[in-house]
Amino acid sequence: MDRQTILYRGSLKSCNYRCAYCPFSKHPMSGRELEKDKEQWFSFVRAFPEKARELKSRALLVVPYGEALIHPWYWEGLGRISASGQADAVGAQTNLSFSVLDSLDIYLKAGGDLKKLRLWATFHPRMTTVRAFTETCRQLTDAGVLLCVGAVGVPKNLSVIRELKEALPEEIYLWINRMDGLRRRYTEEETEAFLEIDPYFSRELLSFPADPAGCRGRIFMEGDGKVRTCNIGTIQEQPVLTCSRKRCSCYLAYGGRADFMNRILFGPYPLFRIPRRPKAVFFDIDGTLVPQGVSCEEQAVPQDILAGLKALSKEKTRLFFATSLPVKEAMKRCGSISHLFSGGIFAGGAHLLWQDGAQKKEFFYFLDESCLEEAEALKEKLSVRALACRREGRVYKITLCRPAHSSWSSQDIKTVGDRLSGIRDGSLRCFAEGRCLQIVSARATKEEGVKTLCRWMGISPLQAAAAGDSKEDEEMVRICESFLSPLATSP
């Protein structure tokens, strides 16, 4: 289930850093202005439980115009919201220029739960050193705080960013933001260098088409109570759902979209930008990896999905198909990406395949030959074609195909079920997909396929993730769902 994140921006518009490109470093706030920001923040803190219930939100990320966590009232407010019982996760964007011990003490005294605290930290090479910055990161991780670290992808800063990568604890993800002021494309060498640091960097280089229908994963709230759906565009619902922007050009925009790749990479609240790093991921094909109805010749895997698959592959995550297609059709359908996959669940769960270099495991749930004979006998009565998937002469899936644009009624499915021998004792199962009725062993399901493949790899389904868009995918997704739970951490 997709969960909404509230992103709070008060009237604070100042920073203790003096970066030349940043307008907030040039605006010192008066005591009166700071007091106003404090009052607005605590008003929001008091209203959060009710607002969160109203918006069906269970996460808060403070995204200030400047630096908020140098002010103690933000730590107190985060602690109080964490303790309210209405939040799974709370956090802020920050430059980490605060005392860890003093700040966490304020948070804890306000009832804060360290397991719920998430920090999005940005490294500023002109304002701090790698040593000082990483020491703060270690203090936070030692205290049990989850955080990510980021830097702007300035090519001339590559050496210091590499140094930062080496110095950070291995569990902390270092992300690279595209440099908007570069005014040229990254060279191939620069792109590869940043991909070595951040396997997800290719997503930053994409131009995500605006999709207001997917912008339900986050909402921005200002200190004065104003609410917006996005930080860069204006979404209107009448007369039709539209966005004033053609492209999502920053992570707070595209990272907050309710799509399966964001959830798989970063969990139910992807805007905290803290990766989950699953051991394996199982993907349905039609409607998930490839749009429904797109021919295999078009190779129309959306670029954002392709970038996510490549990122997972770089992270050594095992990728698997989970489809009703036979293996040859699946590989043809996804030819441009099939090399990223280690096998999968094919033929609706009747064929399982795992490949790891020279190592290979394979299993089939076979059907009795009489099932095909019974299916053939129905061809004239139901105006269908009967197709069989075989392995060494044995049938493991039967497909009954109706004419184009025809679908299967529940009565027709019952007719097939009543006719096929063995269906009454539960040895077979039938499921419809458009004009095709698939017939497989009752034990052949995507859920059982996930369990078997995980067992072959020596992992638990709790260490895996799954994505799909049909009833056939529901149980597969469910058994992997705890991996995406709000308080889960990388295994």
Rosetta blueprint (number, residue, H / E / L):
1 M L
2 D L
3 R L
4 Q E
5 T E
6 I E
7 L E
8 Y E
9 R E
10 G L
11 S L
12 L L
13 K L
14 S L
15 C L
16 N L
17 Y L
18 R L
19 C L
20 A L
21 Y L
22 C L
23 P H
24 F H
25 S H
26 K H
27 H L
28 P L
29 M L
30 S L
31 G H
32 R H
33 E H
34 L H
35 E H
36 K H
37 D H
38 K H
39 E H
40 Q H
41 W H
42 F H
43 S H
44 F H
45 V H
46 R H
47 A H
48 F H
49 P H
50 E H
51 K H
52 A H
53 R H
54 E H
55 L H
56 K L
57 S E
58 R E
59 A E
60 L E
61 L E
62 V E
63 V L
64 P L
65 Y L
66 G L
67 E L
68 A L
69 L L
70 I L
71 H L
72 P H
73 W H
74 Y H
75 W H
76 E H
77 G H
78 L H
79 G H
80 R H
81 I H
82 S H
83 A H
84 S L
85 G L
86 Q L
87 A L
88 D L
89 A E
90 V E
91 G E
92 A E
93 Q E
94 T E
95 N L
96 L L
97 S L
98 F L
99 S L
100 V H
101 L H
102 D H
103 S H
104 L H
105 D H
106 I H
107 Y H
108 L H
109 K H
110 A L
111 G L
112 G L
113 D L
114 L H
115 K H
116 K H
117 L E
118 R E
119 L E
120 W E
121 A E
122 T E
123 F L
124 H L
125 P L
126 R L
127 M L
128 T L
129 T L
130 V H
131 R H
132 A H
133 F H
134 T H
135 E H
136 T H
137 C H
138 R H
139 Q H
140 L H
141 T H
142 D H
143 A L
144 G L
145 V L
146 L E
147 L E
148 C E
149 V E
150 G E
151 A E
152 V E
153 G L
154 V L
155 P H
156 K H
157 N H
158 L H
159 S H
160 V H
161 I H
162 R H
163 E H
164 L H
165 K H
166 E H
167 A H
168 L L
169 P L
170 E L
171 E L
172 I L
173 Y L
174 L E
175 W E
176 I E
177 N E
178 R L
179 M L
180 D H
181 G H
182 L H
183 R L
184 R L
185 R L
186 Y L
187 T L
188 E H
189 E H
190 E H
191 T H
192 E H
193 A H
194 F H
195 L H
196 E H
197 I H
198 D L
199 P L
200 Y L
201 F H
202 S H
203 R H
204 E H
205 L L
206 L L
207 S L
208 F E
209 P E
210 A L
211 D L
212 P H
213 A H
214 G H
215 C L
216 R L
217 G L
218 R E
219 I E
220 F E
221 M E
222 E E
223 G L
224 D L
225 G L
226 K L
227 V E
228 R E
229 T L
230 C L
231 N L
232 I L
233 G L
234 T L
235 I E
236 Q E
237 E L
238 Q L
239 P L
240 V L
241 L L
242 T E
243 C E
244 S L
245 R L
246 K L
247 R E
248 C E
249 S L
250 C L
251 Y H
252 L H
253 A H
254 Y H
255 G L
256 G L
257 R L
258 A L
259 D L
260 F H
261 M H
262 N H
263 R H
264 I H
265 L H
266 F H
267 G L
268 P L
269 Y L
270 P H
271 L H
272 F H
273 R L
274 I L
275 P L
276 R L
277 R L
278 P L
279 K L
280 A E
281 V E
282 F E
283 F E
284 D L
285 I L
286 D E
287 G L
288 T L
289 L L
290 V E
291 P L
292 Q L
293 G L
294 V L
295 S L
296 C H
297 E H
298 E H
299 Q L
300 A L
301 V L
302 P L
303 Q H
304 D H
305 I H
306 L H
307 A H
308 G H
309 L H
310 K H
311 A H
312 L H
313 S H
314 K H
315 E L
316 K L
317 T L
318 R E
319 L E
320 F E
321 F E
322 A E
323 T L
324 S L
325 L L
326 P L
327 V H
328 K H
329 E H
330 A H
331 M H
332 K H
333 R H
334 C L
335 G L
336 S L
337 I L
338 S H
339 H H
340 L H
341 F L
342 S L
343 G E
344 G E
345 I E
346 F E
347 A H
348 G H
349 G H
350 A L
351 H E
352 L E
353 L E
354 W E
355 Q E
356 D E
357 G L
358 A L
359 Q E
360 K E
361 K E
362 E E
363 F E
364 F E
365 Y L
366 F L
367 L L
368 D L
369 E H
370 S H
371 C H
372 L H
373 E H
374 E H
375 A H
376 E H
377 A H
378 L L
379 K H
380 E H
381 K H
382 L H
383 S L
384 V L
385 R E
386 A E
387 L E
388 A E
389 C E
390 R E
391 R E
392 E L
393 G L
394 R E
395 V E
396 Y E
397 K E
398 I E
399 T E
400 L E
401 C E
402 R L
403 P L
404 A L
405 H L
406 S L
407 S L
408 W L
409 S L
410 S H
411 Q H
412 D H
413 I H
414 K H
415 T H
416 V H
417 G H
418 D H
419 R H
420 L L
421 S L
422 G L
423 I L
424 R L
425 D L
426 G L
427 S L
428 L E
429 R E
430 C E
431 F E
432 A E
433 E E
434 G L
435 R L
436 C E
437 L E
438 Q E
439 I E
440 V E
441 S E
442 A L
443 R L
444 A L
445 T L
446 K H
447 E H
448 E H
449 G H
450 V H
451 K H
452 T H
453 L H
454 C H
455 R H
456 W H
457 M H
458 G L
459 I L
460 S L
461 P H
462 L H
463 Q H
464 A E
465 A E
466 A E
467 A E
468 G L
469 D L
470 S L
471 K H
472 E H
473 D H
474 E H
475 E H
476 M H
477 V H
478 R H
479 I H
480 C H
481 E H
482 S H
483 F H
484 L H
485 S L
486 P L
487 L L
488 A L
489 T L
490 S L
491 P L
